[in-house]
Amino acid sequence: MYLSSSPSPSLMLRRVFCFNSTRCFSSASIPSPKKKQLVFLGSPQVSASVLEALFNASSAPDSLFEVAAIVTQPPSGRNRGKKVMASPVAQHALDRGFPSDLIFTPERAGEETFLSNLRALQPELCITAAYGNILPNKFLKIPPLGTVNLHPSLLPLYRGAAPVQRALQDGVKETGVSLAFTVRALDAGPIIASERMEVDDQIKAPDLLALLFSQGSKLLIHELSSILDGSARLKAQPQEDSQATLAPKIDSEEAWLSFDQEARVLHNKVRAFAGWPGTRARVAIVDNKSGQHKILEIKIITTRVSSCDHILENEGGNVTMHKGALVFPCGSRTALEVLEVQIPGKRVVDATAFWNGLQGQPLKLQ
């Protein structure tokens, strides 16, 4: 299915019913006279959970709003076959029976055709949740009630594209989700509400992200009535810019692990980069007969920080096996236990299966 930011024929040529030859109504786009028009912007799977919450809330008998349109990233090639697919948000909306001609997929949110279509809808409020495009001033001026963003951090901490990943990389014990008005500066608008959440030592970024957006969906629905009646604008608190931290986009080159760092640092990185881009390491398999080294690049999937005292006696960069874990010596005489790995082109295996596949050949850090 092709989704476009330009008006589709079905948008322009919907069936029209005329009464008394003076009033005409589109059968597919009659706005409720009592409900305010809301436009949702989001792209990945976690955003679909927010959209689902809005769909459910809008169907309630006493609902104050309806979802008038959805804005998402254009279809792209995903998975191994690089098949062009709609974004998870677009697919979720289509599965729910949402009109395809009200799903807009501009390359940039500042495109004039897209902005013209958006103005024609006369939305009173826009809500964003991991949309993935910068919103220009021309966009922000359209909805009279403003644009509200669901951001997975306790703002002003971790402003930017990768708040969950950077928080886990820093080893935070607590994070949360914030609901804030969108301004031109990055994630710097007044905060409507926020909720805190403790961070488990083993949780990975995709799971934490899903939890935060699930919690954020509930927060959004709870605050929506105050946003729609304008009182949220009055109670929203300005952010303290002096306390702001940044969460820049992750680069694939950051995936490599350096074992001269402490084990805790590496463990946090494995959790933070789980999913994409993952974390990688180079190891050497030593041939017992020739002594030659075969370099192997592996993806580190699951880890924990070792608490075994005998590990600290390991010298020479040897990787050992201990109670179902590959033990990697790290900086400051610490050790990282690797529980799952993946060889390129192969499935994920546990440490025992990987170790048995070595058939007694020593494994060293490279």
C-alpha positions, 0 to 999 in steps of 0.5 A: 500500500502506498501512503502519500503526503499529497491529496489522494483521489479518494480524498478529493473524490469522496462520495458526497451527499447533498441535502436540499441542494444547498448543503453537502457533506463528505460521507468519510469526513464529517467531523463531530460538532462536539469533538475536537480534532486531534492529529497524531504523529508517531512512527515505531511500534512503541508509538502504536501503543499510544495511538491505540490508547487514543483510539480507545479513549476517543470511542468512549461515549463522553470523549472530547476528541477524535483522531482526525489524521495520522502523520508518520514516516514514509514506507521504508525497506525493513527486515532482511528482504528489504521489502517496502513496508508501512511504518508500524503506526501506519500499519496499526492504523490501517488494521484498525480501519483508519482511512488510508487517505488520512495517513500522511507520510511526508519526507519532511514535516515542513513540506508545503503540500503536507502543511496545506493538507494539515491546515485543511483538517483544522486540527485543534491539537497535535500529539507526537510520540517518537515521530522522528521528524523535526517540526518547523514553526510553520507546523507548530503554528497550526493547532491552536491548542499546540503540540504535545510530545510524549518523551521517554525521560524525566525532562530536562534530562536526556533531551534528544533522539535516544533518551532511553538508550543513553539513560541505560548507558549511563546506568541510571537507577530511575527514569520516567516519561514526560508530557510537554508542549513542543517548542522549536528548541529540542525537547525544551517545552513546558512540562505538563506532567511526568511519571517516574519509574525505577530501572531494573539492572537487567532490563534492555532498551527495547523493553524499557522503551515499551514500558515507558510508552505504555506508562506514557499512554496512560499519563496522556489520556489522564491529562488530555482533558486539561490539554483540550480545555486549555488549563494544561497550558496554565499549569505547565512548568518551564524546564530548568535548562541548566539541568538539561542533559543531551541524548544524541542519536546512536551511531553504529560505530559505537557498537564495539566493546572495549574491554579495557573499560570496567565490566559495569560500563560494558554491561550498561552498554549492552543493555542500552544498545540492545536491538539496534545497533547491538554490541559487538566484540572481536575475539581470537580462537587459538588453534591448539596445534598451530597456535594460529589465531582466527579472528571472530566478530561476535554480537554480545546479546545478554550480560551481567557483571561478575561477582566471583573473586576468582575471576580477578586472578585471570591474566593474559586476556583469556576468556573462560567459562564459569557456570554457564557464562563466558567470562571476559576480563575487563578493566580495573580487574572486573569481569563481564559474564556473557550469557548469550552471543550471536555469530554473524548470519547465525541465530542467538545461542547461549554461552554454553552452546558457543563454548562447546562449539569451540571444541576445546580451542582457547578463546582470547580477547582481541 
